[in-house]
Amino acid sequence: MRMLLFLLQKEFLQVLRNKLFLRLLLVLPVVQLLVLVHAATMDMKNLQIVVCDLDHSPLSRRLTATLDASPFFDLLDPPPTVDEGKGALETGAADLLLVVPANFERSMQRGQVQALQLMADAINAQQAQLGYVYLQKTTAQLLSDARFETSGRAWNPAVEVTSSFWYNPELNYKYFMFPGILVILVSVVGMFLTAMNLVREKEMGTIEQMNVSPVPKPVFIAAKLLPFWFIGLMELALGLLIGRLVYGVPMVGSPLLVFGLAAVYLVALLALGLLLSSFSTSQQQVTFVSYFFLLVFILMSGIFTSAENMPEWGQRLNVINPIFYFMDIMRSILLKGAGLADLWRQAASLAALAVGLMILAVRTYRKTV
């Protein structure tokens, strides 16, 4: 125990003396949290839409005014013909084209089925899909509110649908993205610094003094891991504070559970960094190898879309992805108030990865000169 304490003192002094490490630890996470949460959003606003009104009825004009007042759309000058509207799509001047057919209101008054035509620039498939959903809901709401006198009876939709959104009732996308961005920042900084710290000593030659010392490998690996484990928890606390003060992200669940599972997660991730550094001989090499694993793990973690939408082989590969588990844990605790009984599978998987990666990190490290 005394040997470990002396080694920890050495590692903390080494971190504090490295100006690059201090900048990465203090400045990078704060700046990225303030920027990326705003930038990494799937909210679609100000979509350029063209309405080709062939009906020129009060209902079609009301529809056009509703779209113009919506924050999701920017209404462009109406084209006189459908072909000119298609031209706006082809040139990229418009994202969506809505065609209101002739006799649209009259058909609705007679109870006849009438269709609106929507064309979208689907080069950006996500933008086209969300634009279609926004337009569909706006149109459906307008027609639901409309009243037509048909055969002495007021026309009403057969079914009235109301929606209720749980856990994020305002549909604030920052609440969804902030936990994911925070997990990525803690992961990137922790894993990179842990891996580069060991390789840096190899390049400087100071690792040879440790290799010829009687320090056991488990104690040496623990001394390399624990400083960045503490730093990772501190960055997590700083990130949660920024999320609460700047973005108003709720903390519905237990903060103790967040830090408890984060402690297990950081052991797994930092052990992976030490494992990769054992096979690397330079900082450049370990940077590329770490970047490869982090990029794959992040893209498969479900940060932007649900991991359940991935192919079956991708979901099976996520079994060894610690970021996937912790991403789900953070969002479930912060937004849903999930407890350990709800997250025991994720917690058990993280614990198994932490134990396995620590054993591999100790066994693969060679005390050779």
C-alpha positions as CSV (number, residue, x, y, z in Angstrom):
1,M,0.0,0.0,0.0
2,R,2.9,2.3,0.8
3,M,4.5,1.6,-2.5
4,L,1.2,2.4,-4.3
5,L,0.9,5.8,-2.5
6,F,4.4,6.8,-3.5
7,L,3.7,5.9,-7.1
8,L,0.5,7.8,-7.0
9,Q,2.3,10.9,-5.7
10,K,4.8,10.6,-8.6
11,E,2.0,10.2,-11.2
12,F,0.1,13.2,-9.9
13,L,3.2,15.4,-9.9
14,Q,3.9,14.2,-13.4
15,V,0.4,15.2,-14.6
16,L,0.5,18.6,-12.9
17,R,3.9,19.5,-14.4
18,N,2.7,18.7,-17.9
19,K,1.1,21.9,-19.3
20,L,-0.5,20.1,-22.2
21,F,-2.3,17.7,-19.9
22,L,-3.6,20.6,-17.8
23,R,-5.0,22.3,-20.8
24,L,-6.7,19.2,-22.0
25,L,-8.1,18.5,-18.6
26,L,-9.4,22.0,-17.8
27,V,-10.1,23.9,-21.0
28,L,-11.1,21.3,-23.6
29,P,-14.1,19.7,-21.8
30,V,-15.6,23.1,-20.9
31,V,-15.3,24.6,-24.3
32,Q,-16.6,21.5,-26.1
33,L,-19.6,21.2,-23.8
34,L,-20.5,24.8,-24.5
35,V,-20.1,24.4,-28.2
36,L,-21.0,20.8,-29.2
37,V,-24.3,20.5,-27.3
38,H,-25.6,23.4,-29.5
39,A,-24.0,22.1,-32.7
40,A,-24.9,18.4,-32.3
41,T,-28.6,18.6,-32.8
42,M,-31.1,16.9,-35.0
43,D,-33.7,19.7,-34.6
44,M,-34.7,20.9,-38.1
45,K,-35.8,24.5,-38.3
46,N,-36.1,27.1,-41.1
47,L,-36.7,24.5,-43.8
48,Q,-37.1,26.2,-47.1
49,I,-40.6,25.4,-48.4
50,V,-42.4,26.3,-51.6
51,V,-46.2,26.1,-51.7
52,C,-47.8,25.8,-55.2
53,D,-51.4,26.7,-54.5
54,L,-53.6,25.6,-57.4
55,D,-56.8,25.9,-55.4
56,H,-56.6,29.6,-54.2
57,S,-59.4,28.9,-51.7
58,P,-59.7,30.2,-48.1
59,L,-58.5,26.8,-46.8
60,S,-55.4,26.7,-49.0
61,R,-54.5,30.3,-48.0
62,R,-55.0,29.4,-44.4
63,L,-52.7,26.4,-44.9
64,T,-50.0,28.7,-46.4
65,A,-50.3,31.2,-43.6
66,T,-50.0,28.4,-41.0
67,L,-46.8,27.2,-42.6
68,D,-45.4,30.7,-42.8
69,A,-46.0,31.2,-39.1
70,S,-44.4,27.9,-38.2
71,P,-40.8,28.1,-36.8
72,F,-39.9,24.9,-38.8
73,F,-40.4,26.5,-42.2
74,D,-39.3,29.5,-44.2
75,L,-41.9,30.2,-46.9
76,L,-40.5,31.2,-50.2
77,D,-42.3,33.0,-53.0
78,P,-45.0,30.8,-54.5
79,P,-44.2,29.5,-58.0
80,P,-47.0,29.9,-60.7
81,T,-46.6,26.3,-61.9
82,V,-45.6,23.0,-60.4
83,D,-42.7,22.7,-62.8
84,E,-41.2,25.9,-61.5
85,G,-41.6,24.6,-58.0
86,K,-39.7,21.4,-59.0
87,G,-37.0,23.6,-60.4
88,A,-36.5,25.2,-57.0
89,L,-36.0,21.7,-55.6
90,E,-33.5,20.7,-58.3
91,T,-31.4,23.9,-57.9
92,G,-31.3,23.5,-54.1
93,A,-33.2,26.8,-53.5
94,A,-36.0,24.9,-51.7
95,D,-36.0,21.8,-49.4
96,L,-39.7,21.0,-49.7
97,L,-42.4,21.5,-52.3
98,L,-46.1,21.3,-51.3
99,V,-48.7,21.2,-54.1
100,V,-52.3,22.0,-53.2
101,P,-54.5,20.6,-56.0
102,A,-57.3,22.5,-57.6
103,N,-60.8,22.1,-56.0
104,F,-59.1,21.0,-52.7
105,E,-61.5,22.8,-50.4
106,R,-64.6,21.9,-52.4
107,S,-63.6,18.2,-52.3
108,M,-63.1,18.4,-48.5
109,Q,-66.6,20.0,-48.2
110,R,-68.1,17.2,-50.1
111,G,-66.4,14.6,-47.9
112,Q,-64.3,13.3,-50.7
113,V,-60.7,12.1,-50.2
114,Q,-58.3,14.6,-51.5
115,A,-54.5,14.3,-51.4
116,L,-51.8,16.9,-51.0
117,Q,-48.6,16.3,-52.9
118,L,-45.3,16.8,-51.0
119,M,-41.9,16.6,-52.7
120,A,-38.6,16.8,-50.8
121,D,-35.0,17.1,-51.5
122,A,-33.9,13.7,-50.1
123,I,-30.2,14.1,-50.6
124,N,-30.3,14.8,-46.8
125,A,-32.5,11.9,-46.0
126,Q,-32.9,12.9,-42.3
127,Q,-33.9,16.4,-43.2
128,A,-36.4,15.2,-45.8
129,Q,-38.0,12.7,-43.3
130,L,-38.3,15.2,-40.5
131,G,-39.6,17.9,-42.9
132,Y,-42.3,15.4,-44.0
133,V,-43.2,14.7,-40.4
134,Y,-43.4,18.4,-39.5
135,L,-45.5,19.2,-42.5
136,Q,-47.8,16.2,-42.0
137,K,-48.5,17.2,-38.4
138,T,-49.0,20.9,-39.3
139,T,-51.5,20.0,-42.1
140,A,-53.3,17.4,-39.9
141,Q,-53.7,19.9,-37.1
142,L,-55.1,22.5,-39.5
143,L,-57.6,20.1,-41.0
144,S,-58.6,18.9,-37.6
145,D,-59.5,22.5,-36.5
146,A,-61.4,23.2,-39.7
147,R,-65.2,23.0,-39.8
148,F,-67.2,22.4,-42.9
149,E,-71.0,22.4,-43.1
150,T,-71.9,19.3,-45.0
151,S,-75.6,18.2,-45.2
152,G,-76.4,20.3,-42.2
153,R,-73.7,18.6,-40.1
154,A,-70.4,19.9,-39.0
155,W,-67.5,17.9,-40.4
156,N,-65.0,16.6,-37.8
157,P,-62.2,14.1,-38.0
158,A,-63.3,10.6,-37.1
159,V,-60.4,10.1,-34.6
160,E,-58.8,12.8,-32.5
161,V,-55.2,11.9,-31.4
162,T,-53.4,13.5,-28.6
163,S,-49.8,13.0,-27.8
164,S,-48.0,12.8,-24.4
165,F,-44.2,12.9,-24.3
166,W,-42.6,11.3,-21.2
167,Y,-39.2,12.2,-19.6
168,N,-38.6,15.1,-22.1
169,P,-42.0,16.7,-22.5
170,E,-40.6,19.8,-24.2
171,L,-38.7,17.7,-26.7
172,N,-35.6,19.7,-25.9
173,Y,-32.9,18.0,-27.9
174,K,-30.1,19.4,-25.7
175,Y,-31.4,17.2,-22.9
176,F,-30.9,14.2,-25.1
177,M,-27.5,15.2,-26.5
178,F,-25.8,16.6,-23.3
179,P,-25.4,13.2,-21.5
180,G,-24.0,11.7,-24.7
181,I,-21.5,14.5,-25.4
182,L,-20.4,14.4,-21.7
183,V,-19.8,10.7,-21.9
184,I,-17.7,11.1,-25.0
185,L,-15.6,13.9,-23.6
186,V,-14.8,12.0,-20.4
187,S,-14.0,8.9,-22.5
188,V,-11.8,10.6,-25.0
189,V,-9.8,12.7,-22.5
190,G,-9.4,9.8,-20.0
191,M,-8.5,7.1,-22.5
192,F,-6.1,9.3,-24.5
193,L,-4.2,10.7,-21.5
194,T,-3.9,7.3,-19.9
195,A,-2.5,5.7,-23.0
196,M,-0.2,8.6,-23.8
197,N,1.1,8.8,-20.3
198,L,2.6,5.3,-20.4
199,V,3.9,5.6,-23.9
200,R,5.5,9.0,-23.2
201,E,7.6,7.4,-20.4
202,K,8.7,4.8,-23.0
203,E,9.8,7.5,-25.4
204,M,11.6,9.4,-22.6
205,G,13.3,6.3,-21.3
206,T,12.1,6.8,-17.7
207,I,10.0,3.6,-17.9
208,E,13.2,1.6,-17.7
209,Q,13.7,2.6,-14.1
210,M,10.3,1.3,-13.2
211,N,10.9,-1.9,-15.1
212,V,14.0,-2.8,-13.1
213,S,12.4,-1.9,-9.8
214,P,10.7,-4.5,-7.6
215,V,7.3,-2.9,-8.1
216,P,4.7,-5.6,-9.0
217,K,2.9,-5.2,-12.3
218,P,-0.6,-4.9,-10.7
219,V,0.6,-2.1,-8.4
220,F,2.3,-0.3,-11.4
221,I,-0.9,-0.6,-13.5
222,A,-3.0,0.7,-10.6
223,A,-0.7,3.6,-10.1
224,K,-1.0,4.5,-13.8
225,L,-4.8,4.2,-13.8
226,L,-5.9,5.8,-10.5
227,P,-4.8,9.4,-11.2
228,F,-6.8,9.6,-14.4
229,W,-9.7,7.7,-12.7
230,F,-9.9,10.6,-10.2
231,I,-9.6,13.2,-12.9
232,G,-12.3,11.5,-15.0
233,L,-14.7,11.7,-12.0
234,M,-13.8,15.3,-11.5
235,E,-14.5,16.1,-15.2
236,L,-17.8,14.3,-14.9
237,A,-18.8,16.4,-11.9
238,L,-17.7,19.6,-13.8
239,G,-19.7,18.5,-16.8
240,L,-22.9,17.8,-14.8
241,L,-22.5,21.2,-13.1
242,I,-22.3,22.9,-16.6
243,G,-25.3,21.0,-17.8
244,R,-27.3,22.1,-14.8
245,L,-26.3,25.7,-14.8
246,V,-26.1,26.4,-18.6
247,Y,-28.6,24.0,-20.2
248,G,-30.9,23.2,-17.3
249,V,-30.5,19.5,-17.8
250,P,-32.5,17.7,-15.1
251,M,-31.0,15.3,-12.6
252,V,-34.0,13.1,-12.0
253,G,-32.1,10.1,-10.7
254,S,-29.5,9.6,-8.0
255,P,-26.2,11.4,-8.4
256,L,-24.5,8.7,-6.2
257,L,-25.6,6.1,-8.7
258,V,-24.2,8.2,-11.6
259,F,-20.8,8.4,-9.9
260,G,-20.8,4.8,-8.7
261,L,-21.4,3.4,-12.2
262,A,-19.1,6.1,-13.7
263,A,-16.3,4.7,-11.4
264,V,-16.8,1.2,-12.8
265,Y,-17.0,2.6,-16.4
266,L,-13.8,4.6,-16.0
267,V,-11.9,1.5,-14.8
268,A,-12.9,-0.4,-17.9
269,L,-12.1,2.5,-20.3
270,L,-8.8,3.4,-18.7
271,A,-7.7,-0.2,-18.6
272,L,-8.4,-0.4,-22.3
273,G,-6.1,2.6,-22.8
274,L,-3.4,1.0,-20.8
275,L,-3.8,-2.2,-22.7
276,L,-3.4,-0.4,-26.0
277,S,-0.3,1.5,-24.7
278,S,1.3,-1.8,-23.8
279,F,1.5,-2.7,-27.5
280,S,2.5,0.8,-28.7
281,T,6.0,2.3,-28.8
282,S,5.3,5.9,-29.6
283,Q,2.6,8.5,-28.8
284,Q,1.7,8.8,-32.5
285,Q,1.1,5.1,-32.7
286,V,-1.1,4.9,-29.6
287,T,-3.0,8.0,-30.7
288,F,-4.0,6.3,-34.0
289,V,-4.9,3.0,-32.3
290,S,-6.9,4.7,-29.6
291,Y,-8.7,6.9,-32.2
292,F,-9.7,3.8,-34.1
293,F,-11.3,2.1,-31.1
294,L,-12.9,5.3,-29.8
295,L,-14.4,6.2,-33.2
296,V,-16.0,2.8,-33.6
297,F,-17.3,2.7,-30.0
298,I,-18.7,6.2,-30.2
299,L,-20.5,5.7,-33.5
300,M,-22.0,2.4,-32.3
301,S,-23.0,3.8,-28.8
302,G,-26.3,5.2,-29.9
303,I,-25.4,8.9,-29.3
304,F,-27.5,10.1,-32.2
305,T,-29.9,7.3,-33.0
306,S,-31.1,4.3,-31.1
307,A,-28.6,1.4,-31.1
308,E,-31.6,-1.0,-31.6
309,N,-31.8,0.3,-35.2
310,M,-28.5,-1.1,-36.1
311,P,-28.1,-4.5,-37.8
312,E,-28.1,-7.6,-35.6
313,W,-24.3,-8.1,-36.0
314,G,-23.8,-4.5,-34.8
315,Q,-25.9,-5.0,-31.7
316,R,-23.9,-8.1,-30.9
317,L,-20.6,-6.2,-31.4
318,N,-21.9,-3.7,-28.8
319,V,-21.5,-6.3,-26.1
320,I,-17.9,-5.3,-25.8
321,N,-18.6,-1.6,-26.1
322,P,-18.3,0.2,-22.7
323,I,-19.4,3.5,-24.1
324,F,-22.7,2.0,-25.3
325,Y,-23.5,0.8,-21.7
326,F,-22.6,4.1,-20.0
327,M,-24.4,6.2,-22.6
328,D,-27.6,4.4,-21.8
329,I,-26.9,4.6,-18.1
330,M,-26.4,8.4,-18.1
331,R,-29.5,9.2,-20.1
332,S,-31.6,6.8,-18.1
333,I,-30.6,8.2,-14.7
334,L,-30.5,11.9,-15.6
335,L,-33.8,12.0,-17.6
336,K,-35.8,9.0,-16.5
337,G,-34.7,8.6,-12.9
338,A,-33.8,4.9,-13.4
339,G,-32.4,3.0,-10.4
340,L,-29.9,0.2,-10.1
341,A,-32.8,-2.3,-10.4
342,D,-33.5,-1.0,-13.9
343,L,-29.8,-0.8,-14.9
344,W,-28.4,-4.0,-13.4
345,R,-27.6,-5.5,-16.8
346,Q,-25.6,-2.5,-18.0
347,A,-23.9,-2.3,-14.6
348,A,-23.0,-6.0,-14.7
349,S,-21.7,-5.7,-18.2
350,L,-19.5,-2.8,-17.3
351,A,-18.1,-4.6,-14.2
352,A,-17.3,-7.7,-16.3
353,L,-15.5,-5.5,-18.9
354,A,-13.6,-3.6,-16.2
355,V,-12.4,-6.8,-14.6
356,G,-11.5,-8.5,-17.9
357,L,-9.6,-5.4,-19.3
358,M,-7.7,-4.9,-16.1
359,I,-6.5,-8.5,-16.1
360,L,-5.4,-8.1,-19.7
361,A,-3.7,-4.8,-19.0
362,V,-1.7,-6.4,-16.2
363,R,-0.8,-9.6,-18.1
364,T,0.2,-7.9,-21.3
365,Y,2.5,-5.4,-19.8
366,R,6.1,-6.6,-19.9
367,K,8.7,-5.4,-17.5
368,T,11.6,-5.6,-20.0
369,V,14.4,-3.2,-20.7
